Amino acid sequence: MKSAADNRSADLVMTGGVVHTMNPAGHLASGIAIKDGRIVRVGTPLQVQAMVGPETEVVRLRGRSVLPGINDAHLHGAWLGLRWPDLLLDRLTGTDNLAPDSRLGKAEERRAAILRTGDLLASLGITSYTEPGLGPCEHDGGGRFGVEVLREYADMAARGELKARVSALLLFAEMDGRSSLPDVVAGLRDLTPPAEVPGWFKVTGVKIFADGIPPMRTAWSDEPYEDGTHGAPLVDGDSLDERENALTTMIETVAAAGHQVAVHATGSRATRTVTRALAGAPGRRHYLVHGDVLHPDTLKTMAAAGIGLTTQPGIAAAASPMLRDALGQAALGHAWPVRDALAAGVRLCLSSDAPMLTPDWRHGVAAAATRWAVDGAPDQRLALDQALRAYTIAPAWQDGAESWKGSLEPGKVADLCVLDAGLLDVHPADLPEVPIAMTLVDGKVVYER
């Protein structure tokens, strides 16, 4: 029979390291105590030692760092499980030996891909991610983006088979393709999303494609391409005005239906138009995805309206020269302005867009903290703490879950990433070489080196 002291003791205590809490004050601690899957104390070794009882597991960190579990705000999980380790960015950088995608036509194939991704992400300290675009699209990429994948996630979550928490966005269009207002209206009317599995799976919103990407000359841009064109919205319509109006109405319709709206927008005219539409739409926590070119006035509007930005420093690292070649040096001056976005008050999330890039967030932090752009671009380097927040507490805000995850504070879920070194002793450029020592979800070890 347990004593009262045993009931107060923790299941797990980690002590003697550097605990990056990611709380609003940016506190660092040296110990953390966990009980029943929740954080019960964060503080000094003496403070957490008081939580040690006869059955408490004690981990001596020996200077290692502890972070909140990493939250990738934009990661195609089922597709990643199908492709890994082949990455799609190779298509833009000249590699032509990519393996073709297989189909995810059967339930066991979908489940295997999601499980494979779960194991991979656990080994990287990733405990949450947003699956950005699943639904009844006509061309669903061989089953990779279909509604069946959406339902597979919900079923696996209900069975306790997921190793990471999943937020999903609905998609009523072709991935990276054209969309139409009637298709969005029909999707909202006809699709009943799977029920939430609290803490593990939730449909949080709808994804919309505003335009393409600059290297393909499909971004909708104020700055002209070399042939004098500016691109156009990736929305059906007989004229530019019709397309723009359809895009704006699409955003307003999705928001009015009570959904969070996430819009793929890359060119400067796309980001400006989408920001204005989101600023006038009902609801909150809407955000831009990618945001390759963002002018200062657009950033100000985003901040004032509480519109977030989810972008990928790894894509910026590889694509800055291609953006300059497509749109010129003037556009490069406003490309991926992550530091300016934070200074303006925009909520910033960093992500991988895997399998476009590796899901390894350490590479993303390294790119964000060392700056990626070609000569002549403004310095947009982030401090280490800023980059880490963009992979932890900021994505929790995007998920509407910052009250219970995203930082290491008492009462929150015990999702942890333990690094095999002290972050304060590592140059950000060297972070990709620091091993992940341990990953915990709900206080349970899902990966240990």
C-alpha positions as CSV (number, residue, x, y, z in Angstrom):
1,M,0.0,0.0,0.0
2,K,1.4,3.4,-1.0
3,S,1.9,6.1,1.6
4,A,0.8,9.7,1.2
5,A,4.4,10.6,0.4
6,D,4.4,8.0,-2.4
7,N,1.3,9.6,-3.9
8,R,3.1,12.9,-4.0
9,S,6.2,11.5,-5.6
10,A,6.9,11.7,-9.4
11,D,7.0,8.9,-11.8
12,L,10.1,10.4,-13.5
13,V,12.6,13.1,-12.5
14,M,15.3,14.5,-14.7
15,T,17.9,16.6,-13.1
16,G,21.3,18.1,-13.7
17,G,20.7,19.5,-17.1
18,V,19.4,22.6,-18.9
19,V,15.6,22.7,-19.2
20,H,14.5,25.1,-21.9
21,T,11.0,25.8,-20.7
22,M,9.9,28.0,-23.5
23,N,7.6,29.8,-21.0
24,P,6.7,33.4,-21.7
25,A,9.7,34.7,-19.6
26,G,12.1,32.3,-21.3
27,H,13.2,30.7,-18.0
28,L,15.9,28.0,-17.9
29,A,15.7,25.3,-15.2
30,S,17.9,22.4,-14.3
31,G,15.3,19.7,-13.4
32,I,11.9,18.5,-14.3
33,A,9.4,16.1,-12.6
34,I,6.6,14.2,-14.3
35,K,3.6,12.3,-12.9
36,D,0.8,10.6,-14.7
37,G,1.9,12.0,-18.1
38,R,2.0,15.6,-16.9
39,I,4.7,18.0,-15.7
40,V,4.4,18.6,-12.0
41,R,7.5,20.6,-11.2
42,V,10.2,22.5,-13.1
43,G,13.1,24.0,-11.1
44,T,16.4,23.4,-9.4
45,P,17.8,20.0,-8.7
46,L,16.8,20.4,-5.0
47,Q,13.2,21.3,-5.9
48,V,12.7,18.3,-8.2
49,Q,14.6,16.0,-5.9
50,A,11.8,16.6,-3.4
51,M,9.5,14.7,-5.8
52,V,11.7,11.5,-5.8
53,G,10.0,8.6,-4.1
54,P,10.7,4.8,-3.8
55,E,9.4,4.1,-7.3
56,T,10.5,7.3,-9.1
57,E,12.8,6.8,-12.1
58,V,15.7,9.4,-11.9
59,V,17.5,10.4,-15.1
60,R,20.8,12.2,-14.5
61,L,21.1,14.6,-17.4
62,R,24.8,15.5,-16.9
63,G,24.5,18.8,-18.7
64,R,22.2,17.7,-21.5
65,S,19.4,19.9,-22.7
66,V,15.7,19.2,-22.4
67,L,13.2,20.9,-24.8
68,P,9.4,20.7,-25.2
69,G,8.6,18.1,-27.7
70,I,9.2,19.5,-31.2
71,N,6.0,20.5,-33.1
72,D,6.4,20.6,-36.9
73,A,3.7,23.0,-38.1
74,H,3.6,21.7,-41.7
75,L,4.6,18.1,-42.4
76,H,2.9,15.6,-44.8
77,G,3.1,12.6,-42.5
78,A,1.6,9.8,-44.7
79,W,3.5,11.0,-47.8
80,L,6.7,11.2,-45.8
81,G,6.3,7.6,-44.6
82,L,5.9,6.6,-48.2
83,R,8.9,8.4,-49.6
84,W,11.6,8.6,-46.8
85,P,14.5,9.1,-47.2
86,D,13.9,10.6,-50.8
87,L,13.2,14.3,-50.6
88,L,11.3,16.4,-53.1
89,L,13.5,19.5,-53.0
90,D,15.9,17.5,-55.1
91,R,13.6,18.3,-58.0
92,L,14.4,22.0,-57.6
93,T,18.1,21.5,-57.1
94,G,18.8,19.4,-60.1
95,T,18.7,15.8,-58.8
96,D,16.7,13.6,-61.2
97,N,17.1,10.2,-59.7
98,L,14.0,10.4,-57.4
99,A,12.1,7.2,-56.7
100,P,8.5,7.5,-57.9
101,D,5.7,7.6,-55.3
102,S,3.9,4.4,-54.6
103,R,0.2,4.5,-53.9
104,L,-1.6,4.4,-50.6
105,G,-4.6,2.7,-51.9
106,K,-5.1,0.1,-49.1
107,A,-5.7,0.6,-45.4
108,E,-2.7,-1.4,-44.4
109,E,-0.5,0.7,-46.7
110,R,-1.8,3.9,-45.2
111,R,-1.3,2.6,-41.7
112,A,2.2,1.4,-42.5
113,A,3.2,4.8,-43.9
114,I,1.9,6.6,-40.8
115,L,3.6,4.2,-38.4
116,R,6.8,4.6,-40.3
117,T,6.6,8.4,-40.0
118,G,5.8,8.0,-36.3
119,D,9.0,6.0,-35.6
120,L,11.1,8.5,-37.7
121,L,9.7,11.5,-35.9
122,A,10.1,9.9,-32.5
123,S,13.8,9.5,-33.3
124,L,14.0,13.2,-34.0
125,G,12.3,14.4,-30.9
126,I,9.1,15.5,-32.8
127,T,6.0,14.9,-30.7
128,S,3.3,16.8,-32.7
129,Y,2.8,17.8,-36.4
130,T,0.2,19.3,-38.7
131,E,-0.8,17.1,-41.7
132,P,-1.5,20.0,-44.1
133,G,-4.1,18.9,-46.6
134,L,-6.3,15.8,-46.7
135,G,-9.7,15.5,-48.3
136,P,-12.0,14.6,-51.2
137,C,-9.8,15.9,-54.0
138,E,-10.3,14.6,-57.6
139,H,-6.5,13.9,-58.0
140,D,-5.4,12.8,-54.5
141,G,-1.9,11.9,-55.4
142,G,-2.3,8.2,-55.4
143,G,-4.1,8.2,-52.1
144,R,-1.5,10.3,-50.3
145,F,-3.9,13.2,-49.7
146,G,-7.3,11.5,-49.8
147,V,-10.0,11.4,-47.2
148,E,-9.1,7.8,-46.4
149,V,-5.8,9.0,-44.9
150,L,-7.7,11.4,-42.8
151,R,-9.9,8.6,-41.4
152,E,-6.9,6.3,-41.0
153,Y,-5.3,8.9,-38.6
154,A,-8.5,9.1,-36.6
155,D,-8.8,5.4,-36.3
156,M,-5.2,4.9,-35.3
157,A,-5.5,7.7,-32.7
158,A,-8.5,6.0,-31.3
159,R,-6.6,2.7,-31.0
160,G,-3.6,4.4,-29.3
161,E,-1.3,3.7,-32.2
162,L,0.1,7.2,-32.9
163,K,3.5,8.2,-31.5
164,A,2.9,11.9,-32.3
165,R,-0.1,14.2,-31.9
166,V,-1.7,15.1,-35.2
167,S,-3.5,18.2,-36.3
168,A,-5.0,17.9,-39.8
169,L,-6.2,20.4,-42.4
170,L,-8.9,19.6,-44.8
171,L,-8.3,20.1,-48.6
172,F,-11.0,20.5,-51.2
173,A,-8.7,20.8,-54.2
174,E,-5.8,19.1,-55.8
175,M,-2.5,19.3,-53.8
176,D,-0.4,22.1,-55.4
177,G,-3.1,22.5,-58.0
178,R,-6.0,24.6,-59.1
179,S,-9.1,25.0,-56.9
180,S,-12.6,26.3,-57.4
181,L,-15.1,28.1,-55.1
182,P,-17.9,25.5,-55.9
183,D,-15.6,22.7,-54.9
184,V,-14.8,24.3,-51.6
185,V,-18.5,25.0,-50.9
186,A,-19.4,21.4,-51.8
187,G,-16.6,20.1,-49.6
188,L,-17.7,22.1,-46.6
189,R,-21.3,20.9,-47.2
190,D,-20.6,17.2,-47.9
191,L,-17.6,16.2,-45.8
192,T,-18.1,15.3,-42.1
193,P,-14.6,15.3,-40.6
194,P,-13.7,12.4,-38.3
195,A,-14.3,13.1,-34.6
196,E,-11.5,14.5,-32.5
197,V,-9.5,12.1,-30.3
198,P,-8.6,14.4,-27.5
199,G,-4.9,15.1,-27.3
200,W,-4.0,12.9,-30.3
201,F,-6.0,13.9,-33.4
202,K,-8.0,16.9,-34.4
203,V,-9.1,18.5,-37.7
204,T,-8.2,22.1,-37.0
205,G,-8.9,23.9,-40.3
206,V,-8.9,24.0,-44.1
207,K,-6.0,24.6,-46.5
208,I,-6.4,26.8,-49.6
209,F,-3.8,27.3,-52.4
210,A,-3.6,31.0,-53.4
211,D,-0.7,30.5,-55.9
212,G,2.3,28.4,-56.9
213,I,6.0,29.0,-56.2
214,P,8.5,31.5,-57.6
215,P,11.0,29.1,-59.2
216,M,8.2,27.6,-61.3
217,R,7.0,31.2,-62.3
218,T,3.6,30.4,-60.7
219,A,3.7,32.7,-57.7
220,W,1.4,35.7,-57.9
221,S,3.8,38.6,-57.6
222,D,4.0,42.4,-57.8
223,E,7.5,42.0,-59.0
224,P,7.6,40.8,-62.7
225,Y,9.2,37.7,-64.1
226,E,11.7,38.1,-66.9
227,D,8.9,37.9,-69.5
228,G,6.9,40.7,-67.9
229,T,4.2,38.4,-66.4
230,H,3.2,38.4,-62.7
231,G,1.6,35.0,-62.2
232,A,-2.0,34.6,-61.1
233,P,-4.1,33.1,-58.3
234,L,-4.3,29.3,-58.5
235,V,-8.1,29.5,-58.5
236,D,-10.5,29.0,-61.3
237,G,-11.9,32.1,-63.1
238,D,-12.1,33.7,-66.5
239,S,-10.1,36.8,-65.6
240,L,-7.7,37.9,-63.0
241,D,-10.4,39.8,-61.1
242,E,-12.6,36.7,-61.1
243,R,-9.8,34.6,-59.7
244,E,-9.0,37.1,-57.0
245,N,-12.6,37.5,-56.0
246,A,-13.0,33.7,-55.9
247,L,-10.0,33.4,-53.7
248,T,-11.2,36.0,-51.3
249,T,-14.7,34.5,-51.2
250,M,-13.2,31.1,-50.6
251,I,-11.3,32.4,-47.5
252,E,-14.4,34.2,-46.2
253,T,-16.6,31.1,-46.7
254,V,-14.2,28.7,-44.9
255,A,-13.8,31.1,-42.0
256,A,-17.6,31.7,-41.7
257,A,-18.0,27.9,-41.5
258,G,-16.0,28.1,-38.3
259,H,-12.7,26.7,-39.6
260,Q,-9.2,27.9,-39.1
261,V,-7.9,29.0,-42.6
262,A,-4.3,28.1,-43.7
263,V,-3.4,29.6,-47.1
264,H,-0.5,28.6,-49.3
265,A,0.7,32.0,-50.5
266,T,4.2,32.8,-51.8
267,G,4.3,35.7,-54.2
268,S,4.1,39.3,-52.8
269,R,0.6,40.0,-54.4
270,A,-0.7,36.7,-53.1
271,T,0.6,37.2,-49.6
272,R,-0.9,40.8,-49.5
273,T,-4.3,39.7,-50.9
274,V,-4.6,36.7,-48.6
275,T,-3.6,38.8,-45.6
276,R,-6.3,41.4,-46.3
277,A,-8.9,38.6,-46.8
278,L,-7.9,36.9,-43.6
279,A,-7.9,40.1,-41.6
280,G,-11.5,40.7,-42.5
281,A,-12.6,37.1,-42.0
282,P,-14.3,35.8,-38.8
283,G,-12.5,33.6,-36.4
284,R,-8.8,33.6,-35.4
285,R,-5.5,31.7,-35.6
286,H,-5.6,31.9,-39.4
287,Y,-2.2,31.8,-41.0
288,L,-0.1,32.0,-44.2
289,V,1.9,29.0,-45.3
290,H,5.3,29.6,-46.9
291,G,5.1,33.4,-47.3
292,D,8.1,33.5,-49.6
293,V,7.8,37.3,-50.3
294,L,6.3,39.5,-47.7
295,H,6.5,43.3,-47.8
296,P,6.6,45.3,-44.6
297,D,3.0,46.6,-44.9
298,T,1.8,43.0,-45.2
299,L,3.7,42.0,-42.1
300,K,2.0,45.0,-40.2
301,T,-1.4,43.8,-41.3
302,M,-0.7,40.3,-40.3
303,A,0.4,41.3,-36.8
304,A,-2.5,43.7,-36.3
305,A,-5.0,40.9,-37.3
306,G,-3.3,38.1,-35.4
307,I,-2.4,36.2,-38.6
308,G,0.4,33.7,-38.2
309,L,3.1,32.6,-40.6
310,T,4.4,29.1,-41.1
311,T,7.5,28.9,-43.2
312,Q,10.5,26.7,-43.9
313,P,14.0,28.0,-43.4
314,G,15.4,25.0,-45.2
315,I,13.5,25.9,-48.4
316,A,14.7,29.4,-48.1
317,A,18.3,28.1,-47.8
318,A,18.0,26.2,-51.0
319,A,15.6,28.4,-53.0
320,S,16.9,32.0,-52.4
321,P,19.1,31.9,-55.6
322,M,16.1,30.6,-57.6
323,L,13.8,33.2,-56.2
324,R,16.3,35.9,-57.1
325,D,16.7,34.5,-60.6
326,A,12.9,34.4,-61.1
327,L,11.9,37.7,-59.6
328,G,15.0,39.8,-59.2
329,Q,17.0,41.3,-56.4
330,A,14.2,43.6,-55.3
331,A,12.0,40.6,-54.4
332,L,14.9,39.0,-52.6
333,G,15.0,42.0,-50.3
334,H,11.6,40.9,-48.9
335,A,12.1,37.1,-49.1
336,W,11.4,35.0,-46.0
337,P,11.7,38.0,-43.6
338,V,11.4,35.9,-40.5
339,R,13.2,38.3,-38.2
340,D,11.2,41.3,-39.5
341,A,8.0,39.2,-39.0
342,L,8.8,38.7,-35.3
343,A,9.8,42.3,-34.9
344,A,6.4,43.3,-36.3
345,G,4.6,41.0,-33.9
346,V,3.7,38.1,-36.2
347,R,3.4,34.7,-34.7
348,L,6.1,32.6,-36.4
349,C,6.2,28.9,-36.9
350,L,9.1,27.1,-38.5
351,S,8.5,23.7,-40.2
352,S,9.9,21.2,-42.7
353,D,7.2,20.6,-45.3
354,A,8.6,17.1,-45.3
355,P,9.0,15.2,-47.6
356,M,9.9,18.4,-49.4
357,L,12.8,18.7,-46.9
358,T,14.1,16.4,-44.1
359,P,11.8,16.5,-41.1
360,D,14.9,17.0,-38.9
361,W,14.2,20.2,-37.1
362,R,17.8,20.6,-36.2
363,H,18.6,21.5,-39.8
364,G,15.8,24.1,-39.7
365,V,17.1,25.7,-36.6
366,A,20.6,25.8,-38.0
367,A,19.3,27.5,-41.2
368,A,17.2,30.0,-39.3
369,A,20.0,30.9,-36.9
370,T,22.8,31.2,-39.5
371,R,20.8,32.8,-42.4
372,W,20.5,31.2,-45.7
373,A,20.2,33.9,-48.4
374,V,22.4,34.8,-51.3
375,D,24.5,38.0,-51.3
376,G,22.6,41.2,-51.1
377,A,19.6,40.0,-49.1
378,P,18.9,41.5,-45.7
379,D,20.1,39.8,-42.5
380,Q,17.1,37.8,-41.2
381,R,19.0,35.5,-38.7
382,L,17.0,34.4,-35.7
383,A,18.4,34.0,-32.2
384,L,18.4,30.4,-31.0
385,D,15.6,31.0,-28.5
386,Q,13.5,32.6,-31.3
387,A,14.0,29.6,-33.6
388,L,13.2,27.1,-30.8
389,R,10.0,28.9,-29.9
390,A,9.0,28.7,-33.6
391,Y,9.3,24.9,-33.3
392,T,7.5,24.5,-29.9
393,I,5.2,27.0,-28.3
394,A,4.3,28.9,-31.5
395,P,3.0,25.8,-33.3
396,A,1.1,24.9,-30.2
397,W,-0.7,28.3,-30.6
398,Q,-1.4,27.4,-34.2
399,D,-3.0,24.2,-33.0
400,G,-5.1,26.0,-30.4
401,A,-3.3,24.0,-27.8
402,E,-0.8,26.3,-26.1
403,S,-2.7,25.9,-22.8
404,W,-1.6,22.2,-22.5
405,K,1.5,21.7,-24.7
406,G,4.4,23.5,-26.3
407,S,6.3,24.6,-23.2
408,L,7.6,22.8,-20.1
409,E,5.4,24.2,-17.3
410,P,3.5,22.4,-14.5
411,G,0.2,21.1,-15.7
412,K,1.2,20.6,-19.3
413,V,1.6,17.3,-21.0
414,A,5.1,15.7,-20.6
415,D,6.2,15.8,-24.2
416,L,10.0,16.2,-24.1
417,C,12.9,16.1,-26.5
418,V,16.3,15.4,-24.7
419,L,19.4,16.3,-26.6
420,D,22.8,14.7,-26.0
421,A,24.5,18.0,-25.3
422,G,24.0,21.4,-23.8
423,L,22.4,23.7,-26.4
424,L,24.1,26.7,-24.9
425,D,27.5,25.1,-25.7
426,V,26.7,24.3,-29.3
427,H,27.0,26.7,-32.3
428,P,23.6,26.6,-34.1
429,A,25.4,25.5,-37.3
430,D,26.6,22.4,-35.5
431,L,23.1,21.5,-34.0
432,P,22.4,18.9,-36.7
433,E,25.3,16.9,-35.3
434,V,23.9,16.8,-31.8
435,P,22.1,13.4,-31.3
436,I,18.6,13.1,-29.9
437,A,19.0,11.2,-26.6
438,M,15.4,10.6,-25.7
439,T,11.8,11.5,-26.8
440,L,8.8,11.3,-24.4
441,V,5.1,11.7,-25.2
442,D,2.7,11.8,-22.3
443,G,5.6,11.0,-20.0
444,K,6.3,7.8,-21.8
445,V,9.5,7.1,-23.7
446,V,8.8,6.6,-27.4
447,Y,12.5,6.8,-28.4
448,E,15.8,6.3,-26.6
449,R,19.2,6.4,-28.2
